[in-house]
Amino acid sequence: MMMGDHHDMEAATYQDRPRTFPNMRTKPYTPLIFRILLGINLRLLFLLFILALGAIFYMGARTSPIILFVLSLCILSFLLALYLIKWVLSKDEGPPEMLQISDAIRDGAEGFFRTQYGSISKMAVLLALLILFIYLFRTTTPQQEASGLGRSTSAYITVAAFLLGALCSGFAGYVGMWVSVRANVRVSSAARRSAREALQIATRAGGLSAIVVVGMAVIGIAILYATFYVWLGVDSPGSMKVTDLPLLLVGYGFGASFVALFAQLGGGIYTKAADVGADLVGKVEQGIPEDDPRNPAVIADLVGDNVGDCAARGADLFESIAAEIISAMILGGTMAQRCKIEDPSGFILFPLVVHSFDLIVSSVGIFSIRGTRESGVMAPAEDPMTILQKGYSLTIVLAVLAFGVSTRWLLYTEQAPSAWFNFALCGLVGIITAYLFVWITQYYTDYKYEPVRTLALSSTTGHGTNIIAGVSLGLESTALPVLVISVSIISAFWLGQTAGLVDETGNPTGGLFGTAVATMGMLSTAAYILTMDMFGPIADNAGGIVEMSQQPESVREITDILDAVGNTTKATTKGFAIGSAALASFLLFSAYMDEVSTFAREPFKQVDIAIPEIFIGGLLGSMLIFVFSAWACSAVGRTAQEVVNEVRRQFIERPGIMNYMEKPDYARCVAIVASASLREMIKPGVLAIVSPIVVGFAFRILGYYTGHPLLGAKVVAAFLMFATVSGILMALFLNTAGGAWDNAKKYIESGALGGKGSEAHKAAITGDTVGDPFKDTAGPSLHVLIKMLSTITLVMAPIFL
């Protein structure tokens, strides 16, 4: 009888299903720009588009053929992205119950995105005014005086670049989220047919946003460069030299990292607070599976995947690439100037070309992942991870070839005929570093390997031992990556030094540019890496939709496989992001020293830590990292407590939820998490922006009274160096520990050590809950913070002098 009852109840839930998901849709949201564009007549729009293209290409042609090449590749990849959008959106969205869930997720994500970027843009405008104020009341450099660039011009240029960088970064995040909230339901629908098709849709959707993000970063800088080149009449007699042009672009990098920091903080707090809240009450207290429709916080959790992993990671990678391109352009320019190379534009524009090749090689990698004819479950031999890695290997091979071609084309000079080959080797060093980083992170976070299995084993003796094992695993996992970074920085520097480029006194000067080239090598497959990253949250969401719409077990198995792979790819891309942040911040540091010596009109080559003030600057920098991490984690904790209380309240006040008689109030949880994470992201973000400015300004005043004119700049340099070092180690620790805890839980859930519901499983859930804010809030925010500190010091350098 009970069975029959239960069955009737199941049937009842199916009929009431449409009522289960309250229509949270208010009105479909489109940003103002799109609304204006949609209002214009189509023919007119087409005309405007052609005109804009014409203007861009005209400026490109006036600047240099290299810029033309870069622009063409970017436009080509945008057309490719359009094809992918059409392809993904043409897939079916599955039965209506799936569609309702995905609509609820989309509304939550777009609503949060709107309010979050609303507050970010208010802060950006305030900061832009501050920058304008600083630049209007500062000294100009001799180069600027020579070129007739007054204070006001350089102020407006920096502010315009800052706002453009912020806008593009926000757009990159929006595209990432826009794609993922539309792809998730199509992946779940495809999983009903075959695993291979689901994998293909998820990869192509991820690839689409990756191509747009990388393309935006490259084309934004190319257009800025061309505009300044034409508008300021660079290289004509009596005006600015082309080698000083990249210094005008630092505002763009700062704008991008400013938005990325707040996007990552807000999104990270959102996604993890909802996740922790849903798990603690649902899994541990009520004993219902993950993503169960009875859990009131489940929609908030799925929304969090989109705003935290897609939007934030898009903005984050955008910022990595922008900062790295600009610092490499600055270093290429200074080196070309010191070595008196006749045509420096090759050295300056090299990073743009490398990244536009990245778009092509990664697209080939993305398209190499095909859906196959035969339906049914994946052949057991076909692990989706191997398929993705085949694509990655293909991309790497092509990247090496493209890199060789671009070094020969752009870095060949008569003075040192073999220099280009050394730089090509530097690029190879970077590519190998990226590969090693991906491999090391996988070793520490995948349950195929020893570390995670040991961690899972320690869960059998209780919660405490699980935490101890996880923390020690995270601490230990910093060693290998640091050794790899050290070797790659030194070998790239050495290859650059021996390239044969010398300045007028005969000293070799290619070292720093060598490390810059290595960083470009590391990021030369960035679009494919970002694809693998975006794949994670899309698969995760698809699994949630399948579980909530109560699809048969076979479908859930397919999405579970994809979800586990997504977890590994998310962890590996985090490792990759930290590695590139380490190399890029070393570059930005050198670019900062270059910039200070231009402003101060005296050489600024080393910083002496033995001077007490400078040592204090370093201490403060390390402290910032720890306080920032603490605030990010406690923000997640506080927000999660609100979620837990709300979910508990709903289970008590609506006892019918557990047997499907009453429906949970999802919207309430979404609203709680959204408002809390917006409130919580301000404090750590402001700390990160204000501290370097305050430190530099305070010590500048101290230096003024004690007769050390460069003290402010030196203290900031130490602040930056120490913060970078501690930040890299801290981020490695947080990411690896969090990823390992998560996969130890997954390993136990796969049936090891007693499986789901055992004591070991409960201990593993505790570990996973602790690791959540580590790996998805504090860790990712830290490596954005590292690069933001570098770009903010570049932009604010005038205050420290």
N, C-alpha and C positions, 0 to 999 in steps of 0.2 A: 504494500500500500504506500509506504513511505516513498519507494522508488517512483511509483506512479505520480504521487504528489509532486515530487521533486521535478519530474519531467514536465508536468503541467506548468509548474512555476517557471521552468526554463522557457517554455513556449510563451508564457505570459510576458517574460522579459522581452522576447523578440517582438511581441506586438506593441508593447509600450516603448520599444526602443526609440522611436522618434522623439518621445517626450523626455528621454533620459538626458539628452544634451540640450540644455536650455539654449535658445537662439541668442548667443552673445553678440551676434552681428549687429552693430549699430548702423554704420553706413560704410560701404567699402572705402578704404582709405587710399588716396593717391596723393603723393607729395605735390605741393603747389606748382612746381616747375612742370611736372607732367600734365597737371590740369590745364595750365596755360597752353602747353604744346598741343594737347588734345583738342583744345578749343579752336586752334588755327586750321584753316583749310588744308587738306592733304597736299594739294599741288604746291601751295605756298610753302608748306613745311619742307617738301622735297627740294624746292628752289633754294630755301634758306640753307638746307643741309649741303647742297652742292656748292653754294657760295662759301660756306664756312670751310668746307674741304678745300676749295680753291684757295682761300686766304691762307689756310694752314700750309698747303703745299707750296704756295708762292713764297711764304716766309722761309720754309724749309729750303727751297731752291736758292734763295738769297743767302742762306747761312752756309750750308755745306751739303754736298751730295750724300754724306753719311746720314745727316738728319732726314733727308728724303727717304733713304733706304729704311731707316727705323720707322718712320711714319707709315710707309707702305706696309711693312710687316705687321704693325699694330692694327691698321685698318683691316688687313687680311684676316687677322685672328679675330677681330670683332665680328666680321662676316661669318666666320666659322662658329662663333658663339651664338649668333642669330640662328644658324642652322640647328645647333644643338638645342636651343630653346624650343624651336618648332618641333624637333624630334621628341624631346621629353614631354612637351605638353600634348603631343598627339597620342600618347599612351592612355589607356583607359584608366578611370579612377576607381574602378571596382564598385561593389554594391553600395546602396545609399547609407548603410550604417557606418561604413568606412568613411564616406564623404563627410558625414556629420562630425565625426571626431576630428578629421583633418581641418574642417572649417573652424571648429573651436580652437584648435592649435594655432591656426593662421591668425585668427582675431586676437588671441592673446599675444602672439609674437608681434603683430603689427602695432597693437596698442602700446605695448611696452616700448617698442622701437621709437614710436612717435614721441612719447613723453621723455624717454632717455635722451634722444638726440635734440629734443627741445631744450633740455637743461644744458646739454653739452654746448649747443650753439650759443646760448646766453653767455656761458663762461668764456667761450672762444672770442666773442665780441669784446668782452671786458679785457681779455688778455691782449687782443689786437690793439686796443686803445693804449694799454700800458706800453706795448712795444713802440707804438708810434711816438708816445711821449718821450721814451728813453732815447730813441733815435734822433728826435728833433733837437735834443739838448746834449749832443755829444761831439767829440772831436772827429774830424774826418781823416781818412788815411791819405798819405801822399799820393797813392795811385789814384784815389778818387779825385783829389784836387787836380791832378794832371789831366784826368779825363773830363773835368768839368761836371762831375757828379756832385751836386750840392747835398747838404744834409737832408733837405726835404725830399729830394728825389729818392735817395737811398732809403729814407724812412718809408715812403709810400711803396717802394718796391718790396721791401721786406714784409710789410703788412699785407700787401696783395698776395705775395707768395705764401705767407702763413695761412691766409683765409682760403686760398685755392687748395693748399695741401689738406686743410681740415675738411673742405668740401669733398674732395676726391676720396679721402679716407672714409668719410661717412657714406659716400656713394658705394664704395667697395663693400662696406659692411652690409648696406641695404641689399645689394645684389645677392650676396651670400645668403641672406635670410630669405629673400624673395624666392630664390630657387629652391631652397631646402623645404620651405613650407608647401611648395607645390609638388616637389618630387616624392616626399615621404609616402603619400597615399598611393602614388603610382608604383612605387617599389613594393608596397604591401600587396597591391593587386597583382603584380607580376609574380610574386612569390607563390600565388595560388597555382600558377602554371609551371614555372621552372625556376630553379635557383640561379641558373646561368643568366636568365633574362633579368631577374631582380638585380643581380650583380652589375649587369651592363647598364641598367637605368641609373642605379646609384652612382656608378663611376662617371657616367656621362654628365649627370647633374652636377656632381662635384667638380668635374673638369670645366664645365661651363663657368661656374663662378670663379674658379682658379684662373682661367684665361682672362676673364674680365678684370680681375684684381691686378694681375701682373701687367696686363695691357694698359690699364688706367695709370699705374705707377710710371710706366715707361713713357707713355704718350704725354702725360702731364708735364714731366720734366723736359721732354723734347720740345713741347710747345713753348714752355716758359723760356727755355734756352734760346730758341729761335726768335721769340718775341723780343727779348732783351737785346739779342744780337743785332736785330734789324733796327729796333727803336733807339738804341744807344749808339748806333753806328760804330760798332766795335771794330777794332783793327784799322779804321781809317786814321790818318795821321792826326795827332792831337786829341785822340779819345782813348777810351779804355782798351787795355790789352785783353786778348781773348783768354789769357791764362788767369786773369782775375775774375772772369765772369762767373765761374761756379760759386764764388763766395756769396753772390747775390741770391743763390738758390737755397741757402740754409733755412730760410723761413719756411719753405715748402716742407722740408723734413720735419721741422718742429711742429707745424700744423698737423701733419699726418700722425706724429707720435702722440701729440696732445689728445687727439680724438681717440686713437687706439687705446691709450691708457684708460680713459674713462669708459670706453666701450667694453674693454676687457674686465675692468673692475665691476661695473654694473652688471654685465652679462654673467660674469663668473659668480658673483654673489647670488644672483637670481637663480641660476641653474642649480647651484649646489644646495642652497637653502631649501628649495622645493624638493630636491632629490633626498636630502637627509631627512626632511620632515616626513616625506612619503614612506621612506624605508623604515624609519624608527617605529611609526605607529602601525603601518600596514604589515610589514614583514615580521617585525619582532613582537609587537603586542597582539595584533589580530591574527597573525599567521596566514594572511592571504598573499598570493604570489605578486611578483613585481608587475606594475602596469595593470593591476586588476581594476575593472570599471567601478568597483565599490569604493575605491580609495579616493576621497575628496581631493587629494593633492595631486592626482595623477596627471590631470591636464596641465597644471602648473609645471610639473616635472618635464613633460614633453615640450612645452613652450620653451623651457629653460635650455633644452638641447639646441634649439634654433638660435636664441638670442645669445647664448653663452658660447657655443662652439662654432656656429656658422658666421654670425654677424661679427662677433669679436675677433675670431681667428682671421676673417677676411681683412678687417682693418689692421690687425697686427702684422700679417704678412706684407700687406701693402706698405706699412711703415718700415718694415725691415728692408724691403727692396729700395724704397725711396731714400732712406738714410744712407744705405750702402752705396747707391749710385752717386749720391751727391758727395759723400766723403771721398770716393775714388776719383771723382772728377776734380775735386780740389787738389788731391795729392798728385794726380796726373799733370795738372796745370803747373803746380810748383816745380815738379821734377823737370817738365819740359822747359820751363823758364830757366832753371839753374843750368841745364845742359845746353841751353841755346839751340834748341831744335828748330829747324826752319818752319815746319808746319806742325804746330802742337795739337791741331784739332783732333788728330787720330787718337792721341793719348787721352784727351779730355772726353771724347765721345765714345771711347771704347766700352765703358760699362753699359751704355744704352744699347749698343749693338749686341753685346753678350746677352742681355736680357730679352732683346727682341728675338734672338735665335732661340732662347729658352721657350718662347711661345710656340715656335714651330716644332721643336723636338718633343716638347711635352704633349703637344696635340697628337703627334704620331703615336706616342706612348698610350694616350687615352683612347685613341681609335683602334689600337691593337687589341683592346679587350672587347671581344665580340660575344653576342648572344648566339647560341647554337640552335639548330633546327629542333633536335629531339627534345621532347618534354620530359617531365618526371624529375626526380631528385638528382642532385649532382652525382656524377660517377664518383665513387669513394676516392678515386685517385685525385679528383679535382678539388684540392683545398683552395678556396678563394684567395687565400694569402699568396699561394704560389702563382696564381694567375696575375695578381697585382704586382708581385715581384718580377715576373717575366717582363711586364710592361715597364717596370722601373729599370731593369737591366738594359732593355732596348733604349730607353730614354738616355741612360748614362752613356752608352756607346755613341749614340748620335751627338750627345752634348760634347764629348771629347773631340769628335771630328769638327763640329761647328766651332769649338773653342780654338782649335788649331788654325782653322781658316781665318777666324777674325783676328787672331794675334798677328798672323803673317800679313794680313791686309792692312791693319791699322797701326801696329807697333813696329813696323820696319823702318829704320832710319839709316841713312848713309854712314853716320858716325859709328854705329855699332851694328854691323850687318847681322850678327847672330843674336842680338838682344832678344828679338821676338821669340826665339826658340826657348830661351830661359824663362820668359814670361809664360809661354805655353805650358812649360813644366810646372810653374807656379799654379796655374789653373788646374793642372792634373792633381797637384797636392790637395787643392781645395776639394776637388771632386772625390778623391779618395777619403778625405776627412769626413765629408758628408756621409759617404757610404759606411765608414767605420762607426760614425755616431749612430746611424740608424741601426746598425748591427748590435752595438753595445746596449742601447736602450732596449732592444728586443730581448737580448739575453737576460737583462735584469727584470723585465716585466712580462715575459711570455711564460705560460705555465708548462711549456714543453721543456724548459730548462731548470737547472738545479735551484737557483735562488728562490724562485716563487714556490717550488715544491717544499723546500725547507721551511719557508714561511707558513705554508699551509699545514705542515706537520706540527709546527709550534702552536697552532690553534687548538690541537687536540688536548693540550694541557690547560686551556683557559684563555680568558680575554687578555690578561696582563702579559702573558708570554707572547701572544700574538703582536701586541703593541711593541714590546721590546724588540722582537725579531724584525718587525717592519722598520722601526727607526734605525736599527743598526744596518739593515740592508740598504736603506736610503743613504746613510752616511758613507758606507763603503762604496756605493756606486758612483761617488764623485771622483774616485781616483783615476779610473781608466780614461774618462772623457778629458780630464785635465791634462793627463800625459799626452793624449792625442792632440789637443789644442796646442800644447807647448811645442811638440815636435813640428806641427805644421806651421806655426808662426815662425819658428827659427829657420826651418828649411826654406820657407818661401822668402824670408828676409834675405837669407844667404844667396839663394838663386837670383834674387833681384840685385843684390850688391855686386855679384860677379857677372852681371849681364853685359858689362862693358860701357855703360853710360857714365860719363864723368862730367863734373862741373868745370868751370874755367881753371880752378886751382889743381885739377887732376884727381880730386877725391871721388871715389865711386858713389853715385847717388841713385840707387834703384831699389834699395831695400824696402822702404815703406810701400813703394808702388807694387813691389813683389807681393807683399802681404795683401794689398788691396786686390790684386789679381787673384790671389788664392781665395779671398772672400767671394769674389765674383764666381769663381769655379764652384765654390760650395753652393752658391745660390743659383747655379746655372740650370738646375732642374727643379727650381722652386715651384713652377706651376704644377708639375706632376706630384710633388710632395703635398702641395695644398689640396690637390684632388684626393689623394689618399686620406687626408685629414677630414675633408668635408664629407667623405664617404661614411665616416664614423657616425656622426649625428643623424644622417639621413637613414642609415640602417637601424639605428637605435629607435628613431621615431616610427619607422615602418614596423618594427617589432611591437612597439606599444600599441599601434593602431590594430595590428593583427590580434593581440591579446584582448584589447578592449571590445573589438567587434566580435569576439568569441569565434574565431575561425577554427577549423579542425587542427588537430595536433600536428599533422604533417607540415602545414604551412608555418606553424610556429617554429618547428625544427629548422626550417630553411632560414627564417629571419634570425633565429638564435645563432646559427653558424655565422651569418653575415655580421651580427652584432658583436660576436666575440672577435672576429677579424677587425671590425671597426675599432674596438678597444685597443688592440695592438697597434693599428695604424695611428690612432690618436696619440698613443704614448711615443711611438717612434718619431712622429712629426714634432712632438714637443722637444725631444732630444735634439733633433735637427735645428729647431728654432733657437735653442740655447747655444748650440755650437756656432751658428752664424752670428748670434748676438755677441758672443765673445770676440770673434774675429772683427765684426763690424765696429764694436766699441773701441777696440784697439786703434782702428783706422780713424774713428771720429776723434779719438783722443789726440792723435797726431795732427789731424786737421785743425783741432782747437789750438794746439801749440803754434801751428803755422799762422793761424789767424791773429793770435795775440802778437806774434812778432811783427806782423804787417801793421797792426794798430800802434804798437808801442815804438815802432821804428828802431828796435834793437833785437838782437838774436834772442830766442827763448827756446833753448834746446833741452835743458834738463831741469828736473825739480829735485831739490835736496831735502830728503825726508828728515835729516838730522836737525833741521831748524824747528824749534818747538811749535811755532804757529802752524807750519806746514804739516807737522805730525798730527796736530790737533784736527786740522782739516780732514786728514785721512780717517782719524777716529770717528769724526762726525759722519763721514760718508758711510763707514761700515755700520754705524748705529742706525742710520736712516733705513738701511735694508731690513734690519731686524724689526724696527718699529713698524715699518710699512707692512711686513709680512704678518706681524701680530695683529695689526688693525684689520687687514684683509680677512684673516681667519676668524677673528672675533666677530666681525660683521656677519659672516656666514652663520656663526653659532647663534648670535642674537636673532637673526631673521628666522633660522630654523626653529628656534624655541617658539616664535609666534605661530609658525606653521603647525608645529606639533600640538600646541594648545588648541588651535582651530580644528584640526582633524579629530582630536580626542573629543572636543565639544560636539562635533557633528555625530560621532559614533554614539555618544551618550544620549543626545537629544533626539536622534532619529534611529532608534534601534532597528527599524525595518531595513536599514541600508544593507546589513549583512546578508539578509535573505532576499535581496532584490525587491523588497516591497516599497521602499522609499528611495528617492534618488538623492545622491549627495549634491551639495552646492559647490560645483567646481569653480564658478566665477569668483566666489568669495576668497578662495585660496589664491587664485591668480592675482586678484586685487591686492591682497595682503603682501604677497611676495614682491609685486611690482613696486608698490610704494616704499616698502622697506629697503629694497636694494637701491632705489634711487637716492634714498636718504643716506644710506650707508656708504655709497661710493664717493661722496664728496670729501670726507675727512682724509682718507689715505691719499686721494688724488691731489688735494690741495697741499698736503704735506710734501709730496714729491716735487711739486712745482715751486713752492715757496722756499724750501730749505737751501737749494744751491744759490738762489738769488740773495737770500739773507746772509748766508755765510760769506759769499764773495764780497758783498757790499760792506759788511761789518769789518772784514779784514782789510778792505781797501782803505777805509777811513783810518784804521789802526796804522796801516803802512804809511799813510800820508803824514801822520803825526810822528812816526818813528823814523821817517826818512828811507823807507823801502818802497819805491814807487810801484814795483810789480807784485807786491805781497798778495793783493787780492787775487790776481790771476793765478799765482802759484798755489795758493791755498785751495782754490777751486780745482786746479789740476790734481792735487793730491786727493781732494774730496771725490773727484770723478774716478780716479784710479782705484782707490780702496773700495768705493761703492761697487765698481764693476767687478772687482775680484770677489768680494763677499757675495755680490748678487748672483754671479754665475754659480758659485758653489751652493748657495742657498737654493737657487731654482733647480739645480740638478737634484739636490737632496729631496726637495718637496715633490717634484714630478715623479721621480723614480719610486719613492716610497709609496706615493698615492697609487700609481699604476700597479705596483706589485701587490698592494693590499686588495685592490679591486680584482685582479686576476687570481689571487689566492682564493678569494671567495668563489669566483667562477669555477676554479679547479675543483673545489669541494662540491659545488652544485652539479658538476658533471658526473658526480657519483663517487668521487674519491673520499677516503677517510670518513665514511658514514653518510655522505650525501646531504641533501636538503633536510632541514629540521633537526639535524644532530647537534650535539653540544659544540662540536668543532665549527659547524656552520654558523652558529650564533656568535661565537668568538670572531669568526672571519667577518661577519657583518659589522661588528664593532670596529674592527680594523678598517674596513672599507669606509665606514662613516667618518672615522678620523681622517682617512686619506682623501676624502672628497674635497674639502676646502684646500688641502695641500695641492692637489694636482690640477684642479680646475679653477681655483681663484687666485691663491697666492703665487703659485709657480708661474703661470702664464703672465700675470700682472707684473711679476718681477722682471721678466726679460723685456717687457715693453718699457718698464721703468728704467732699466739700464740704458736703453737707447735714447729714451726721452731725456735723461740727464745729459747725455752727450749733446743732443741737438739743442737743448735749452742753453747749455753753456756756450755753444757756438753763436746762438742768436743774442744772448745777453752779454757776450764778452765785453762790449763797451762799458758796462757798469763797473766791471772789475778793474778798470784801468784809470 
